[in-house]
């Protein structure tokens, strides 16, 4: 997951704050889709730890708009992904 956030940060920096924000949000969406099965196989305490880790990675990237990881996991789970 650290590499995922490094890749997102690289793309964010490459495109600048305005366009980079859109690119980063799309990459967060992709990452949340990939992590959804893992998230729902965790115990409650580990789910919270995962969300905290994702939020920390998001801060390192520097995006202005907060990504709602829990809502994304629930959305993807409902979609059957």
C-alpha positions in Angstrom: 0.0 0.0 0.0 2.9 2.3 0.6 3.9 2.0 -3.0 0.3 2.8 -4.1 0.5 6.1 -2.2 3.9 6.8 -3.6 2.5 6.3 -7.1 -0.5 8.5 -6.3 1.8 11.2 -4.9 4.1 11.1 -8.0 1.0 11.5 -10.3 -0.3 14.3 -8.1 3.0 16.1 -8.2 3.4 15.5 -11.9 0.0 17.1 -12.8 0.0 19.9 -10.3 -2.6 20.7 -7.6 -5.6 21.2 -9.8 -5.4 18.3 -12.2 -3.4 16.3 -9.7 -6.4 16.4 -7.4 -8.6 14.7 -10.0 -6.0 12.1 -10.8 -5.4 11.3 -7.2 -9.1 10.9 -6.4 -9.5 8.5 -9.4 -6.5 6.6 -8.1 -8.0 6.4 -4.6 -11.1 5.0 -6.1 -9.1 2.3 -7.9 -7.3 1.5 -4.7 -10.5 1.3 -2.7 -11.9 -1.1 -5.2 -8.9 -3.3 -4.9 -8.9 -3.3 -1.1 -12.7 -3.9 -0.6 -12.5 -7.7 -0.3 -9.5 -7.4 2.1 -11.3 -4.8 4.2 -14.4 -6.9 4.6 -12.4 -9.9 5.7 -10.9 -8.0 8.6 -12.1 -7.8 12.2 -13.6 -4.4 13.3 -10.4 -3.1 15.0 -8.3 -4.0 11.9 -10.8 -2.3 9.6 -10.4 0.9 11.6 -6.6 0.6 11.5 -6.7 0.2 7.7 -8.8 3.3 7.3 -6.4 5.3 9.6 -3.5 4.0 7.5 -5.3 5.1 4.3 -6.1 8.5 5.7 -2.4 8.9 6.7 -1.3 8.0 3.1 -3.9 10.5 1.8 -2.3 13.3 3.9 1.1 12.5 2.6 -0.1 12.8 -1.0 -1.5 16.3 -0.1 -4.9 16.2 -1.7 -7.4 18.9 -0.6 -10.6 16.8 -0.7 -10.8 14.0 1.8 -11.7 10.6 0.2 -14.4 8.7 2.2 -12.8 5.2 2.3 -15.5 3.6 4.4 -18.3 4.8 2.0 -16.2 3.6 -1.0 -15.7 0.1 0.6 -19.4 -0.1 1.3 -20.3 1.1 -2.2 -17.9 -1.4 -3.8 -19.1 -4.2 -1.6 -22.7 -3.5 -2.5 -21.7 -3.6 -6.2 -20.3 -7.1 -5.6 -16.7 -6.1 -6.2 
